[in-house]
Amino acid sequence: MTTHTHKNLLGGPEPTLLPETPEYKDASRLLADGSATPAEVAGRYPTFSLAWATLAEDAYAGGRVIESYAYARTGYHRGLDALRRAGWKGHGPVPWSHIPNRGFLRCLAALARAASDIGETEEQERCRQFLKDSSEEAYTELLNA
């Protein structure tokens, strides 16, 4: 059996892929099948960024921008912690195509939106650029750039 390794030809860091842990799978299932609310999932699995992203997006859609900002910031920081545990060194790709990465990326987009609405221009710009640098696909998908 031949094993292929893919070298990053651009010389940058390898993509960071968050692990699909048993906790991740359970939290994902609870959200997907509706057997728990996003708040219940966040309370049970506080490191699960997708629950925080869902809370942020729901709050934003309901006109509760400050709540959205707070939820997005929480999920963003939880996601940074998870990325670091997965070997991320503060830069490099975090692919949207890898489903476990989507909670963090959605939090980053939600934080950019809410920051813009409350006049946090520097944070909004930083978050937009961070999202674009992490995943062009997520940037386009989430911020309609």
C-alpha positions in Angstrom: 0.0 0.0 0.0 1.4 3.4 -1.0 1.0 6.3 1.3 0.9 9.7 -0.2 1.8 12.8 1.6 0.8 16.2 0.3 3.5 18.9 0.7 2.3 22.5 0.9 4.0 23.9 -2.2 3.4 27.5 -1.1 5.7 27.0 1.9 3.1 28.0 4.5 1.7 26.1 7.4 -0.4 23.0 6.8 -4.2 23.4 7.2 -5.5 23.0 10.7 -8.3 20.4 11.0 -10.2 20.3 14.2 -10.8 16.8 15.5 -14.1 15.1 15.3 -14.1 13.9 19.0 -16.9 11.9 20.6 -18.0 15.2 22.3 -18.1 17.0 19.0 -20.2 14.2 17.4 -22.6 14.2 20.3 -23.0 18.0 20.3 -23.4 18.0 16.5 -26.1 15.4 16.7 -28.0 17.2 19.5 -28.1 20.4 17.3 -28.9 18.6 14.1 -31.8 16.6 15.4 -33.2 19.4 17.5 -33.2 17.3 20.7 -31.4 20.2 22.5 -31.5 24.0 22.0 -28.2 25.7 21.0 -28.1 27.2 24.6 -28.5 23.7 26.1 -25.7 22.4 23.8 -23.4 25.3 24.7 -24.1 24.7 28.4 -23.4 21.0 28.1 -20.4 21.4 25.7 -19.0 24.9 26.3 -16.0 24.3 24.0 -18.3 23.5 21.0 -18.0 26.6 18.8 -20.9 25.6 16.5 -23.4 26.0 19.4 -22.0 29.5 20.1 -22.2 30.4 16.4 -25.8 29.3 16.2 -26.6 31.4 19.3 -24.8 34.4 17.8 -26.6 34.0 14.4 -30.0 33.6 16.0 -29.5 36.6 18.3 -28.3 38.7 15.3 -31.3 37.6 13.2 -33.5 38.7 16.2 -32.0 42.1 16.3 -30.1 41.4 19.6 -26.7 42.6 18.4 -25.0 42.8 21.8 -26.0 39.2 22.6 -24.8 38.2 19.2 -21.5 39.9 19.8 -21.1 38.1 23.2 -22.0 34.7 21.9 -19.7 35.1 18.8 -16.8 36.3 21.0 -17.2 33.3 23.3 -17.3 30.8 20.4 -14.4 32.6 18.8 -12.2 32.2 21.9 -13.3 28.6 22.4 -12.4 28.0 18.8 -9.0 29.6 19.1 -8.3 27.3 22.1 -9.4 24.2 20.0 -7.2 25.3 17.1 -4.2 25.7 19.3 -4.8 22.2 20.7 -4.9 20.9 17.1 -1.5 22.4 16.4 -2.4 25.8 14.9 0.4 28.3 15.5 -1.6 31.5 15.0 -1.8 31.6 11.3 -2.5 29.4 8.3 -5.5 27.8 6.7 -8.5 26.6 8.6 -10.5 25.0 5.8 -14.3 25.6 5.6 -14.5 22.2 3.7 -13.6 20.5 7.0 -16.9 20.4 8.8 -15.5 20.6 12.4 -13.9 23.9 11.5 -17.2 25.5 10.6 -18.2 26.5 14.1 -15.1 28.6 14.6 -15.3 30.2 11.2 -19.0 31.0 11.7 -18.2 32.6 15.0 -15.5 34.7 13.4 -18.0 35.9 10.7 -20.7 36.6 13.4 -18.1 38.6 15.4 -17.2 40.7 12.4 -20.9 41.4 11.7 -21.8 42.3 15.3 -18.6 44.4 15.7 -19.5 46.4 12.6 -23.0 47.1 14.0 -21.7 48.4 17.3 -19.0 50.5 15.8 -16.0 48.4 16.6 -14.4 49.1 13.2 -10.9 47.8 14.0 -12.3 44.5 15.3 -14.6 44.1 12.4 -11.8 44.6 9.9 -9.5 42.3 11.9 -12.1 39.6 12.0 -12.9 39.9 8.3 -9.3 39.7 7.4 -8.7 36.8 9.8 -11.6 34.9 8.2 -10.3 35.6 4.7 -6.8 34.5 5.6 -8.2 31.3 7.3 -10.6 30.3 4.5 -11.5 32.2 1.3 -14.4 29.8 0.9 -15.8 30.7 4.4 -15.2 34.4 3.8 -17.3 34.2 0.6 -19.9 31.9 2.0 -20.4 33.8 5.3 -19.8 37.4 4.4 -21.0 37.4 0.8 -17.8 39.2 -0.2 
